[in-house]
Amino acid sequence: MRAAGTTGRLARKGARYLLLTGAAIIVAFPIYITIVNALLTPQQIAARPPTLFPLHPLWGSFSQAFGQAHLGIYLRNSAIMTVAITAAQLLTSVMAGYAFAFVRFPFRRAVFILCLATMMVPAEATIVPNRQTIVSFGWFNTFAALIVPFVASGIGTFLFRQAFLGVPRELRDAATLDGYGHLRFLVRIVLPLNRPMLAAFGIYSFLGAWNQYLWPLIVTDTTSTRTVQIGLKQLSALNVDQSNVIFAGTLLAALPIFVLLFAFQKQLVRGLTAGALKG
Amino acid sequence: MPDRRRRTVLGRRASRRALREAATGYLLVLPALATFAVFVFYPLGRAIWLGLYRTSVSPNLPSTYVGPSQYASVVSSSAFLGSLWRTILFAVFTMPAGIALGIALAMLAHQRLRGIQVFRTVFSSTVATSTAVASVIFFTLLDPQIGLLSYWLGKKGGAGILSDPTFALPAVSVVSIWQNIGFTFILMSAALQAIPDTLLDAARLDGASSWHRFRSVTLPLLSPTVFFAIVVGIIGSFQAFGQIDILTQGGPNNHTMVLIYYIYQSAFVNNDYGLAAVASVVLFAILLVVTLVQFRFVERRVFYAT
């Protein structure tokens, strides 16, 4: 009886692991095969039956993708754009969020609602006039075109205002008594208290900027300003006899976010679910 | 009357302070407000305006004012309606399956087992793949000559799955489901972890089967998250562009021409800004309704919770 119970439990445990492993293989397969193929020759990739494990890995495809396929430049461009957008969004959202939470000014509520309203306008709906604006500014093929339209964020402003409203009133009163002005109160008290929100929104904003596709596609068309997502499209058009370079380039493009995922797993989860849990 | 004088001085000082406070407030919101004005509100108005003008066939001629009639003609055109229909199809292909898989994976990983963290990391790993990364991976996997999936599906050679009118949109949908599975998994896992164990234990003591426990305890408690995933999914479906651009460019024969790709092609390939503007405004209106419904719901939920 007891033995049967143990084997039953063992069997159930084994079945769970089997299910988990099966699911993991299916989910991870596309990335796994991309890694394998990046290490093979184009002839090996095309050979059937397929090679599922690279016995003699070749690493040349990565330098080819980085250099000849311009992935290095594209990655640099994406990094510049993403860091600039993230920093700017953090700054403008903190500023506006602070004003809405702590500063009294006329029409504060109306201005706040205006900021909220931007969340209801998808960027896709405004690409046609926005591209005309960029062209009329003479910004086509510049980093300004990639960055400036995104230096503010409605959701960021909203999230920071909500977070700042949670700062205890007593702290504000104590700071006023100590003669703190707004700047000192923000830097010394409000921001340190809201570090988790800063990290979560920072990652949210970073991911969004890094993954942008449609906008960079329509405001840039040269190697020197093209971002890595658009670079990937160029890469995928390579010939079949360079398929290993396509796979290597895809990995290079995904690598920064994978690093981010492992380094900041907790913040990433919080950033991604912020909308769900807040809402 | 020194008293009165003091009061006016104080009053003046107070009003000066209020003025400075107001200036500080506006200075702080100015960067955000200016950006929104130039890149959100102005272009929205401009898109509505552009929709009233018919773009001339020759790029050198100015567009002509035709008024709201262009809205009527575009919205009733078969090209527009077709793109809207395919967007809805895309949402239907991706959302229910994506959410169900996300819940299934989250349930599977929601147990105390040795090494479970490894599985959780694998399941959430696809959040690190952008649309372009996912699309290029599958573009090569579905290649009729060298693609492994084409080989395994017995579709080697020929024009390939992505050029097949029947399979193109489902294939694009599968890519999107895979790319989003990490996000859905993370979302559902977080929601599962928020469910108190005591509830499930109580159900177990009452003799409820595991399916019954899932149906009557877990799923109802997951429903707000599922609703959120549906809203995000609908919005995401209307914004799905990269996978179409890399995998099919709207083809074969318009079978993957979703609304956003239709806007892109009209504006930047055919230079028909008037038409693209009308379609953009409709896109905005649809997503506005979706978002408002969500806000409505969220308000009720917050009220209910407190």
Boltz contact constraints between the chains, C-beta under 6 A:
constraints:
  - contact:
      token1: [A, 20]
      token2: [B, 108]
      max_distance: 6.0
  - contact:
      token1: [A, 20]
      token2: [B, 119]
      max_distance: 6.0
  - contact:
      token1: [A, 24]
      token2: [B, 119]
      max_distance: 6.0
  - contact:
      token1: [A, 24]
      token2: [B, 122]
      max_distance: 6.0
  - contact:
      token1: [A, 27]
      token2: [B, 122]
      max_distance: 6.0
  - contact:
      token1: [A, 27]
      token2: [B, 123]
      max_distance: 6.0
  - contact:
      token1: [A, 28]
      token2: [B, 122]
      max_distance: 6.0
  - contact:
      token1: [A, 30]
      token2: [B, 137]
      max_distance: 6.0
  - contact:
      token1: [A, 34]
      token2: [B, 137]
      max_distance: 6.0
  - contact:
      token1: [A, 45]
      token2: [B, 146]
      max_distance: 6.0
  - contact:
      token1: [A, 46]
      token2: [B, 146]
      max_distance: 6.0
  - contact:
      token1: [A, 50]
      token2: [B, 148]
      max_distance: 6.0
  - contact:
      token1: [A, 92]
      token2: [B, 31]
      max_distance: 6.0
  - contact:
      token1: [A, 92]
      token2: [B, 32]
      max_distance: 6.0
  - contact:
      token1: [A, 95]
      token2: [B, 28]
      max_distance: 6.0
  - contact:
      token1: [A, 96]
      token2: [B, 29]
      max_distance: 6.0
  - contact:
      token1: [A, 96]
      token2: [B, 32]
      max_distance: 6.0
  - contact:
      token1: [A, 99]
      token2: [B, 25]
      max_distance: 6.0
  - contact:
      token1: [A, 99]
      token2: [B, 28]
      max_distance: 6.0
  - contact:
      token1: [A, 99]
      token2: [B, 29]
      max_distance: 6.0
  - contact:
      token1: [A, 103]
      token2: [B, 24]
      max_distance: 6.0
  - contact:
      token1: [A, 103]
      token2: [B, 25]
      max_distance: 6.0
  - contact:
      token1: [A, 104]
      token2: [B, 21]
      max_distance: 6.0
  - contact:
      token1: [A, 105]
      token2: [B, 22]
      max_distance: 6.0
  - contact:
      token1: [A, 105]
      token2: [B, 25]
      max_distance: 6.0
  - contact:
      token1: [A, 105]
      token2: [B, 26]
      max_distance: 6.0
  - contact:
      token1: [A, 106]
      token2: [B, 22]
      max_distance: 6.0
  - contact:
      token1: [A, 111]
      token2: [B, 29]
      max_distance: 6.0
  - contact:
      token1: [A, 118]
      token2: [B, 36]
      max_distance: 6.0
  - contact:
      token1: [A, 118]
      token2: [B, 40]
      max_distance: 6.0
  - contact:
      token1: [A, 120]
      token2: [B, 288]
      max_distance: 6.0
  - contact:
      token1: [A, 120]
      token2: [B, 291]
      max_distance: 6.0
  - contact:
      token1: [A, 121]
      token2: [B, 40]
      max_distance: 6.0
  - contact:
      token1: [A, 121]
      token2: [B, 44]
      max_distance: 6.0
  - contact:
      token1: [A, 122]
      token2: [B, 287]
      max_distance: 6.0
  - contact:
      token1: [A, 124]
      token2: [B, 239]
      max_distance: 6.0
  - contact:
      token1: [A, 124]
      token2: [B, 260]
      max_distance: 6.0
  - contact:
      token1: [A, 125]
      token2: [B, 280]
      max_distance: 6.0
  - contact:
      token1: [A, 125]
      token2: [B, 283]
      max_distance: 6.0
  - contact:
      token1: [A, 125]
      token2: [B, 284]
      max_distance: 6.0
  - contact:
      token1: [A, 126]
      token2: [B, 43]
      max_distance: 6.0
  - contact:
      token1: [A, 126]
      token2: [B, 44]
      max_distance: 6.0
  - contact:
      token1: [A, 128]
      token2: [B, 267]
      max_distance: 6.0
  - contact:
      token1: [A, 128]
      token2: [B, 273]
      max_distance: 6.0
  - contact:
      token1: [A, 128]
      token2: [B, 276]
      max_distance: 6.0
  - contact:
      token1: [A, 128]
      token2: [B, 277]
      max_distance: 6.0
  - contact:
      token1: [A, 128]
      token2: [B, 280]
      max_distance: 6.0
  - contact:
      token1: [A, 129]
      token2: [B, 43]
      max_distance: 6.0
  - contact:
      token1: [A, 129]
      token2: [B, 46]
      max_distance: 6.0
  - contact:
      token1: [A, 129]
      token2: [B, 47]
      max_distance: 6.0
  - contact:
      token1: [A, 130]
      token2: [B, 39]
      max_distance: 6.0
  - contact:
      token1: [A, 130]
      token2: [B, 43]
      max_distance: 6.0
  - contact:
      token1: [A, 149]
      token2: [B, 39]
      max_distance: 6.0
  - contact:
      token1: [A, 151]
      token2: [B, 35]
      max_distance: 6.0
  - contact:
      token1: [A, 152]
      token2: [B, 32]
      max_distance: 6.0
  - contact:
      token1: [A, 152]
      token2: [B, 35]
      max_distance: 6.0
  - contact:
      token1: [A, 157]
      token2: [B, 32]
      max_distance: 6.0
  - contact:
      token1: [A, 211]
      token2: [B, 130]
      max_distance: 6.0
  - contact:
      token1: [A, 213]
      token2: [B, 131]
      max_distance: 6.0
  - contact:
      token1: [A, 213]
      token2: [B, 132]
      max_distance: 6.0
  - contact:
      token1: [A, 213]
      token2: [B, 242]
      max_distance: 6.0
  - contact:
      token1: [A, 214]
      token2: [B, 241]
      max_distance: 6.0
  - contact:
      token1: [A, 218]
      token2: [B, 268]
      max_distance: 6.0
  - contact:
      token1: [A, 229]
      token2: [B, 130]
      max_distance: 6.0
  - contact:
      token1: [A, 229]
      token2: [B, 132]
      max_distance: 6.0
  - contact:
      token1: [A, 232]
      token2: [B, 132]
      max_distance: 6.0
  - contact:
      token1: [A, 232]
      token2: [B, 136]
      max_distance: 6.0
  - contact:
      token1: [A, 233]
      token2: [B, 246]
      max_distance: 6.0
  - contact:
      token1: [A, 236]
      token2: [B, 136]
      max_distance: 6.0
  - contact:
      token1: [A, 236]
      token2: [B, 139]
      max_distance: 6.0
  - contact:
      token1: [A, 240]
      token2: [B, 145]
      max_distance: 6.0
  - contact:
      token1: [A, 240]
      token2: [B, 146]
      max_distance: 6.0
  - contact:
      token1: [A, 243]
      token2: [B, 146]
      max_distance: 6.0
  - contact:
      token1: [A, 246]
      token2: [B, 140]
      max_distance: 6.0
  - contact:
      token1: [A, 250]
      token2: [B, 133]
      max_distance: 6.0
  - contact:
      token1: [A, 250]
      token2: [B, 136]
      max_distance: 6.0
  - contact:
      token1: [A, 250]
      token2: [B, 137]
      max_distance: 6.0
  - contact:
      token1: [A, 253]
      token2: [B, 133]
      max_distance: 6.0
  - contact:
      token1: [A, 254]
      token2: [B, 129]
      max_distance: 6.0
  - contact:
      token1: [A, 254]
      token2: [B, 133]
      max_distance: 6.0
  - contact:
      token1: [A, 257]
      token2: [B, 128]
      max_distance: 6.0
  - contact:
      token1: [A, 258]
      token2: [B, 128]
      max_distance: 6.0
  - contact:
      token1: [A, 261]
      token2: [B, 128]
      max_distance: 6.0
  - contact:
      token1: [A, 269]
      token2: [B, 186]
      max_distance: 6.0
  - contact:
      token1: [A, 272]
      token2: [B, 186]
      max_distance: 6.0
  - contact:
      token1: [A, 273]
      token2: [B, 187]
      max_distance: 6.0
  - contact:
      token1: [A, 273]
      token2: [B, 190]
      max_distance: 6.0
  - contact:
      token1: [A, 276]
      token2: [B, 187]
      max_distance: 6.0
  - contact:
      token1: [A, 276]
      token2: [B, 228]
      max_distance: 6.0
  - contact:
      token1: [A, 279]
      token2: [B, 298]
      max_distance: 6.0
